[in-house]
Amino acid sequence: MKRLVFLGPIGSDAGGWFIGPDGKIHRFPGWNPEQLRDVSHALRGLRELSQIKTPGVAERAASLLMDTIRKEMEGHLTEGDVLVLG
């Protein structure tokens, strides 16, 4: 079963909730606010990179950012989760 994970304002250390396979609401703990800010900046960077038209530049930089984001998020999400950033 996939989880739909909602995060509040980026930088918040508040946890979140998900509905488990048992049909019940479960809470997961908060994140490190500094870690969330780093991820937020990386995501903003990805948005900006999409505007670079020079061949290969956006792709190389986006690859590095995606690796960073993936490493930061993998401790909090499981395969198949859907992340909604607020």
C-alpha positions, 0 to 999 in steps of 0.5 A: 500500500502506498502512503500519501505523506503531507509535509507542512511548511518546509523547515518545520520539525512537525511530524505527519500522519498517514493511513496504514494498511490497517485503515488506521491513522498513524503518526510519523516523527518530525524531521530535522528542520535544517535537513528540511531547509536543505531539501527545500533549497535543493528542490528550489534549485531544481525548479530554477535549473529547468530554465537553463537552456545551455545543453547539458548544464541543467542535466548535470546539475539536476543529477547532483541535486537529485542524488542529494534529495534522494539521500535526504528523503530515503530515511523518511519515505518508503517505496511507493510513497507520494510526497506532498510539500506544503 
